[in-house]
Amino acid sequence: MLVFLVNEYVFNINEGLQHMTETFSRIGILIFFFISETFLGLIPPEIFIAWTKKTDAPLFNLFLLSTVSYLGGLLSYFLGKLTLKIDSLRDYLEVKMEKNLKNSRKWGGILILVGALLPLPFSIACITAGMIKYPFKNVAFFGLFRFARFAIYAWAIFQVVH
């Protein structure tokens, strides 16, 4: 409903996506998206999914986009692990958050799955997984559901974007 109102009264989404496609290179958009997906993922991927519809090869670009998102999440995991090198943060997590960390490690797969599938920042889930030392192989596996999210969202968005 909100998207419809914005499109109708504030900003024509189709025109904006067309302008984005004509103005920016694919590699530039993918790099910008990778940076966003690596550092907190604050820009909604739905904008970029809609952009793929306006390109010459929408399915290929959607695959690239989902791959970039997945790789950005994996890099976020390592950034989370890197934050543990900060003594004060590591001490806080290991001492004051010890009970919470046990539950987080136990349910870490759900955390990654939720981050991969739902419209929550995937990178935040991956950073958290790195900070709680959740096994990387599990992050990599559950993160693959990011591809399913992009496919489902693309199907819905492609119905709206002309």
N, C-alpha and C positions, 0 to 999 in steps of 0.2 A: 504494500500500500504506500509506504513512504517513498519507494523508488518511483512509483507511478506519479505521485504528487510532485516530486522533485523534477521528474522528466516533463511533466505537463506545465508547471508554473515557474520553475526556477532555471533549469538548465536542460536543454535537449541532449539526452545521453547519446543518441545515435550520431548527432552532429559532432559532439565532443570526441567520440571514439574515432570517427572518420578523420577529424583534424589530428588526433594523436597518431593515427596510422600514417597519415601523409607527412607529418612533421618529424617524427622521431624514427630512427632506425631500429630494426628488430633487436640488434645486439645492444643498443643503448637501453631499450626498454627492459631487456632481460637482465642486464647488469644492474639497473636501478632496482628491479624486482628482487634480484639475488641479495642485494644489500639490505633491502627492507625485510626480506624473509630471514636473514641471518641475525639482524639486530632488532629484536622485539616484534617484528612483523606487524607494525602499526597501520600499514596501508592495506586495505582489504584486497585479497587476491581476486575477488569478483570483478573488480575494475579491469584487471589484466586478463581475466578469462573472457570478459566481454570484448576486450581489444582483439583477442585471437579471432573472433568471429569476423572482424572487419579486414583481416589479412587475406592474402592470396592463398595461403595454405593453413586454414584454421586448425585442423586436427594435428598437423605437424607442430604448429606453434603452441597448441595446447599441451602436447607431449613435452616440448621444450620447457614450457612454463612450469608444468608439474615436476619435471626433473630438477629444475632450478630451485623450486620450493623445497623439494625433498633434500637436495644437497645443502641448501641454506640451513635447514633444520639440523642436519648432521654436523655442520660446522658450529652451529649454536651449542650443540652438545659439548663439543670440545672447548668452547668458550666458557661454558659452565664449569667444566673441570679445571680450566685455567684460573677461574676466580678462587678456587681452593688454594691457590698459591699465596693468596693474601692471608697472612696469619690471623688477623683479627676476624675475618669472615669465616675462615676454617674453624677457629676456636668457637665462635658463636654457634655455628652449625653443629659441631660435634659435641659441645657441652650443653648448651641451653636448648637446643632443638633435638636432642637425642631421641626422645620418645616419638616425636613427629617424623623423624627420619626413618625409624623402623617401619612405620605404617607407609610412608612414601615409597620406600624400597619394595615393600610387599605389593603395593598397588601401582607401581610405576608403569606397568604395561597399560593399565587403564588410562593413566595420565597421558601417555603418548598417543593412545588410540583416540582419546577425546580431542587432543590437540590436532591430530591428523584429519579427523572427520568433521568436527564441528567448527563453526565460525569463531573459534578462539585462536589467538596467535600460537601457531605451531612452534615457533622459535622459543617462546617462553616455556612451553612444556619441555622442549629439548634442553634448554639451558638448565632448567630445574633438574632434569634427569642427570645431566652431567654433574651438577652440584651434589646430588645425593648418591653419586657413584653407581647409578643404575647401569647394568651391563649394556655395552654398546651394541652387541649383536641383537639384543631385544629392541633397542631404540631403532636400529636399522630395519628390523622386521616390522614392528608396529608402524613405523613411519611410512612403509609402503602403502598403507591405507590412504595416504595423501593423494595417490594417483586415483583412487576410487572417488574421493571427494571432488577432485577436479573434474572427473568425467561426469559425475552426477550434477554438479553445479553448472558445468558447460551445457549439458542437455537442457536444463531449465533456463539458463541465460540465453542460449541460442534461440529459444522459442520467442523471446522478447525482443532481442536485438535484430534489426533488419539489415 
